[in-house]
Amino acid sequence: MNVWPWALLLALAAASCLMSAKPIVAWRETVWICAWLLTLVVLIEALRDTAVRNLALISVVIGQFMYALLTSTMLLYGLLFEQVSSVWHAFPGYANPRFFNHVQTLSLPLLSAYSVWSGAAQLWRRLAAATTVLHVLLLCFFLGRATIVGVTVATVLVCLLLRETRLLKALITYAGLGVLLYAIGFQVLPALFDAPNAPAFRDPTERGSIEARLYLWRIASQAIQEHPWLGLGPMHFAHTPNGEAAHPHNIYLQLAAEFGIPFTAVTLGLLIHWLRARWLALRVMPTLPCAQIEVGCFIGICAALIDGLFSGNFVMPLSQSWLALCVGLLVASPLNQRAPASQDITQTKQRWAMTAVSVAMCGALALFLTNMAQELTHPEVNLLQGPSLSPGLYNPRFWLDGWF
């Protein structure tokens, strides 16, 4: 691995932090991003173990099935028997249903891929298929437009180019069944039980969210024009409350606005290089029908990159975790070629380097967690500083508090 682009990114990020209005907050954000990358490296190493990999996949299938079943049952029961369905409180663990949609962008392709993976037992494949159908039902209920666009475009392009027709057919089938189940559960049954129609989470034709995004994108574009080289500083899009969100709902504009154009260009260059390498590996993997998990992860990552054009999926902890899982499964695939024994010396040097980075990262995290002690114990204190915000309206970059 060439370390120079990463060293350049670190230098640019450090300069951006030093020149920002609130360096301590900028350093925090940078440390969190580095910690996420370090966690990803550790996860990749863990997933190289076949037993750990299989256990992780089975745990994902079981956990997702239980959660999707719980949520869909809560929604349907509330609608049919209690004549009410609270769309903003239907998902335990999520302050906003859109955060759940960000997770679906990555989980839907992975679950679909597992359902047709020849390496899984039939029981788990069927459970994964049922879970995907329930996810589609929930996606219909909450009309996750960015998720629908991202998953659809990524699935069609990747599957057709790789000629992975089995996975494509499976996803089309699950989508049809999910839409049918939604129509029966939330349209037909309410009519039979004389219950109210399912409430619309958002009108498909409404312009409020579109106009809000255009407003946020203009703010980000203005920041890029005023600070093209080093940006406002990490996390600094949230420095001045704008009444809408603490991030611009576009990861690419966010990077350019907060870290600067050079940082964004290097990051996108590394991303394109990595995607190309993964794509070439998928094309030459032996017995491609056995590589559905890898294809599903690649689809999920591409879908997240498309979703990131319109949403804040890259700044939410749960979708960040799912992104790490998909990247980890893809990189740690047993179908990838292992490094030859002649590279043992290089690998030893990399291990020593990673150990040094790990020690530094742990020290930095401990320092910043100590610095954030008051915020962590009284998370609502910062919510009161920004106009038009209250503890009930979360605009998260640091969990509950969207603004400085």
N, C-alpha and C positions, 0 to 999 in steps of 0.2 A: 504494500500500500504506500502510495506517495504521500508523505506527511506535509509537503510544502503547501498545498492548497489549504490544509487544515490549520497550519501555522499562520497563514495569511488571514484566514477567517478569524482566528483568535486575536490576532493583532488589530484587525479592523474593529472587532467587537469591543476590545479593550479601549481603543481610541474613542469609539462612540460613547462608551460608558463615561470616560473621563470628561468628555465635552458636553455631556447631557446636563439638564437643569437640576436633576436629582440623581447624582452618581450612585448613591447607596441603593436606590430602587433599580437603577439600570444594572448594577452588578448582581443584584438578586436575580433578576430575570435571566441574565447570562449564566449564572451558576445553575439555575433550574434546568436550562436547556442542556448544558454540559452534563448535568447529572442524568438527564433522560437519555442522552447518547451513551453514557457509561453503563446505565442499566440495560440498554439495548445490547451492548457488547456482552455483558454477563448473560443475558437471556439467550443470545445466540449460542454461546458455549454450552449452556444447560440443555438446549433443544437438540444439540448434536447427539445426545443419548437417545436412542430409539425408544426406550421405555418411558423416559420423561416426556418425549414428544407425543407418544400415543396417549399417555395419561392426561397431558394438557388438552389434547383434542377431545377426548371423551368428557373431560370436565367442562369444556366449553359447550359441548352439545347438551349435556344434562342441565347445566346452569341456565343456558339460554332457553331451553324448553320450559323449565320450571317458571322462569321469569315471564316469558311470553304467554304461557298458559294462565298464570296468576293475573297479569294485566288485562288480557282479553276477557277473562271471566269477570273481573271486577267491573269492567266497562259494560259488559252485556247484562250482568245482574243489576247493576245500578239503573240501566236504561229500562229494563223490562219489569222489574219488581219494585224499584224505588222511584221510578219516573224521573230520574235525574242522572246525569253523567257529567262529572266534573273533569273536564278535559285537562285542566292545568294541574290536577292532583292525582292523575291516574297512574303515574309511574313512580313507585317508591324509589327514592335515591336520586331522582332528577328534579331540579327546580324548574326546568323548562323542558317540555316534550321534544323540542328541537335538539337538545343534547342527546336524547335517546336516538333521534334520527341520525346524528353523526356517528353513533356506534353502529347503527344498522348499515351504514355505507360500507363498513368493513366486515361486519358479521354475516351479512346476507351472502356475499360471494363465498366466504369460507364455509358456511354451513351447507350451501348448495354443493360445493365441491366435495365436502365430506360425504354427502349423501350418495355420490356416485363413485367414491373412491374404493377401488378393489381391495385395498389393504385394511378396510374396516369390516367388522362383523355386521351381519345383516340387521341385527337389532339396532345398532347405533346409526346405521345408514338411514333406516326408516324413521328413527327419532329425529335425526337431522332434517329429513325431508318435512316431517310434520312441523318442526320448529320454523323452517323457512316459510311455510304456508302461513303460520300464525304471524310471523314478522310482516309478511305482505299485507295481511289483514290490518295490522296496526299502522302500517305505512299508509294504507288507504284512509284510515280513520283520521290520521293527523296530516295527511297530504304533505309529506316531506318532499317538496319539489326538487331541491338540490340533490337529495339522496336518490330520487327516482331518475333524474337526469344523469347523475354520475354513474350509478350502477348500470343503467341501460346502455349508455354509450360505451363504457369500459367493457362490459360483457360482450356486446355485439362485436366490437372491433377486435378484442383479444381472441375470442373464441373462433371467429371467422378466419383470422389470420393464422392461427395455430391449428385450424381445422379440428377444434375440440367440440365437435357437434353434440356429444353426449351431455356435456355440462350445459351447453346452450339450450338444448331441448329440455333438460331438467329445470332450468331456471324459468323458461317460458311456461312450462307446466305448473310449477309452483306459483308463479305469478297469476295464472288463470284461476287456479284453485283458491288462492288467497282473495282475489277479487270476488269470486263467487261466494266464498264464505262470508265476506264482509257484506255483500248484498243480502244474503239470507239472514245473517245475524243482526244487522243494523238497519235494514230496510223492510224485509218481508216480515220477520218476527214482530217488530214493533207494531206493524199494521194489524197482525193477527191478534196481538195482545192488547190492542187499543192503547198502546204506549206512544209517547211523543217520538218524533223522528230523532235520529242521532244528531246531536249538535255539531255544526261545522266548526272545526277548529279554526279554519281560516277560509274566507271566500276565495275561490280560485281566481276570480276576476278583480279582487281588490288590489289597489295600487299602493297601500300604505307601506308595506315592507319593501317594495321595489323603490319607492321614493326615498325611504330611509337609507337604503343601501347607496343610492346615487348620492345622497347627502354625505354619507360617511366616506365614499370614494373621493368626493371632491375635497374633503378635508385632508385625506391622505395624499392626494395629488398635490395639493398646495404645500404640504409639508415636504414632499419630495423636491419640489421646485425651490423651496427656501433652504433646504439642507440636503443637497444632492450627494455629498461625499460621505458624511458620517451619519446622516439622519438625525432625528430628534433624540435618539437614545433608546435602548431597549426598554420596553414597557411605556414609553413616553407618549404614545398615541393617547393614553388614558390620563395624561398629565392635566389637560384642560377639559373639564366635563363639557360634553356637547349635547347632552339630553337624550342621546340615543344608545350608545354602546361604548365600551372601553376598547373595542377593536373594530377595524373597518370592514369586517365580513369579507375579507379577501386577503389570503395569506401572502400573496405576492406583493400587493400594495403595502401590506403591513411591514414586510421585511424591508422594502425600499424606504418607507417612511421612517422606520425606527432605526435601521442599521445602515442605511445609505445604499446608493446604486452599486458601488463596487462590491460590497458584501453580498448583495442580492445576485449580482452577475456570477460571482464565484460559486455561490450556493447552487444556483440553477445549473451551472456547468457541471458540478459534482453530481447533482441529481440526475441530469440527463445521461451522464457517463454511467452511473450506477444502473439506471433503468435499461440502458442499451445492453450492458453486460448481463443483467438478469434475463432480458428478452432473448439474447443469443443463447444463453444457457437453456432456456425453456425450449428453444427450437431444436437443440441438439441432444436434449435429454433422452436416454434410452427408454424404449417402451413408453411413449408419451401417455397412453391411457392410464398408466400407473402414477402419473404426475399431476393428478387433478388438484391435490392440495396446493401444490406450488402455483398452478394456474389460478386457482381461486384466490390465493394471497396476492398474486400479481394484479388480478382484476380489482381486488379491494383497495390496493394501494393506488392504482390509477383512478379508481372511482373517488377516493379521498382527495386526490389532487384536483379533480374536476369539482368536487363538492367545495373545496377550499377557495374556488373562485367566487363563491356566493355566501359563504358562511364562516363561522369561527371554529370549525372543527379542529383546527390545529392548536387552539389555545385552551381546549377543554381537557381536564385530566383523564376522563374515561376514554374519550376517543384517542387521546395520545397513547394510552395503554394498549388499546386495540391495534393501533398503528404499529407499536413496538412488537406486538405478538405476530402480526402478519409479516413484518419485515424479518423477524427472528425465524419464523417457520420457513420463509423463502430462502434466506441465506444459509440456514443450518440444514437444508434438505439433504437427506442421505443420497440423493441422486447426483449431487454436485461432486465434482472430482476433488479428492483430497490432495493436499500439498505433498510433494515427494519428500522422502527422508532427508535429502540433501539440504532442505531448507530449515532443518532443525535449529541451526545457529541463529538464523533470522527470526524464527519463532521465539526463541529464548530471549532475544533482545526486545521483541515486541511485548513479551510477558513482563519483563522488567520495566519497560516504559509504561505499560498499563498499570502496574503496581504503584509506580510513582504518581501517575495521574489519579489513581484511586485514593491514595493517601491525601493528596492535595484537595481532591473533591470532598472527601469526608470532613476535612478541616474547614473548608469553606462553608459547607452545609451547616455544620455545627455552629459556626460563627453567625451565619445569617438567621438560623432558627433562634439563637439566643437573642439576636437583635429584634426578631419578630415576636418575642414572647408575649408582649402586651397585646399585639394584634391577634395572636392565636387564641389567647384566653378571653379577649373581648372583641370578637370579630365584627360587631356592628358599629364600632366607634367610627370607622372610616366611612361607613355608608352615609353618615349624617353630614359629611363635608361637601358632597357634591349636590348641586341643585337638581331637582326633580327626581331624586333617588330616595328610596326608603328601604328598610329591611326586607320588604316584600318584593322588591324589584332588583333582582341580582343581575349585574353586568360583569361577570367574573373574568378577571385576569389573575387575581389572588383569591381564589375561592369565592368568598362572599363579597369582598370589597373590590369594586371595579375601578375606583379612582384612588388617587394618592391620599 
